[in-house]
C-alpha cells in the first residue's frame, strides 16, 4: 500500500522538473570525464531514475529545487516500502548523495539534504558459486559449437565465448572488466598469459590466465583477423558484438554478456550467471591455497575486504580447472577446431 504522499499513477509529467533533466545530464558528463565505466554509469542512471519516479509521482509533485529534509525523509520511506533488500536501498541513497554533492558544486543547494537518510548497512550475501557440473556442461557445449563446420560466424562466436568464459571462471573478471578489454591487455610469455586490468581509481594490475588460454586465444585471434579482413570492421577490442548475420562492432557490453548467459541458461537448462561463475573462480583460488592478499589484488578489492564468507563455505563445492585443458585437447583430437 502506498503512502498518501506517493501516487502509484502520475498524471503530471516531468515538465514541472525541466531543471532536473539538464542537471542530470551535466552530472553524467562529469562522471564520464572521471573515467566511470559504462556499467557504472548505467547503474547510477537506474538509481537516479528511482528518485525521478518518486518526484514525478509525489502528491503534490515535488520540484527538484524544493527538495529538503521533509521530502528526503519521505523518499527514505518510499525506498523502505519499494525495496526489501538493504543493499538496493543503500545503493540508491549513495547515488543520490553523489548527485546532490554535484548540485552543491553547481550552486543549486548549499548543503546536501540526502545526508538526512541513514545509509542501510551493507550485507554480504552468502556466495552461491556456479555448480562445477554446469560449468563443464557449458564448456563442452561451447567446444562443440566451435567444432561445427559451415557457418564461419557461428564458429567465431563460439571461440569468442570460450575466451569470455575462461576469463571469468579462470581469472575472476567481472563483465564490466570484459567490456573494456583490448588485445593490448593480454600479454603472452611462452605458454603463459596474463590479462591487464585498468581502473580509474587504482593502479593497473595483472591476473594470470589458465594455461590452456594461450592456444585458444591465438586460434581465436587468427580466426577473428581472417574474418575482419573480409569485412569493413577494424577494431582492437578483444571481444565483439554480432547478430546472426554479421559482426556489428568491436567490444561487447556488460549487458550484452548478461544476455548471452541468459540464452545459455534457457538453452542448456542451467542456473549459472557471470557472478556465480566468478564466485566459482574465487573458491578455486582458495582451494588452491592462493594467498588472500593475492586473491584480493586479482579481484580488485581493498585489503580490508573480508573473504570470510568464502572461506566458511570453501569446502561446500570443490572446483578444478583441469577439465578446461583436457576437454579442449580431447576435442582437437576428435574433430580439430575448424579454421574460419
MOFENBEL-V643010 format. One record per helix or strand. SS is the DSSP state (helix for helix, strand for strand). FROM is the first residue (numbers start at 1). LEN is the number of residues. If there is no record, write none. Layout:
BEGIN
SS/FROM/LEN
SS/FROM/LEN
END
This chain:
BEGIN
strand/6/1
helix/14/20
helix/38/20
strand/58/1
helix/64/3
helix/69/14
helix/86/20
helix/113/4
helix/132/16
helix/152/19
helix/175/4
strand/182/1
helix/183/3
strand/186/4
strand/192/8
strand/202/7
helix/213/17
strand/237/1
strand/240/3
strand/247/4
helix/254/15
helix/274/14
helix/292/8
helix/308/5
helix/322/13
END
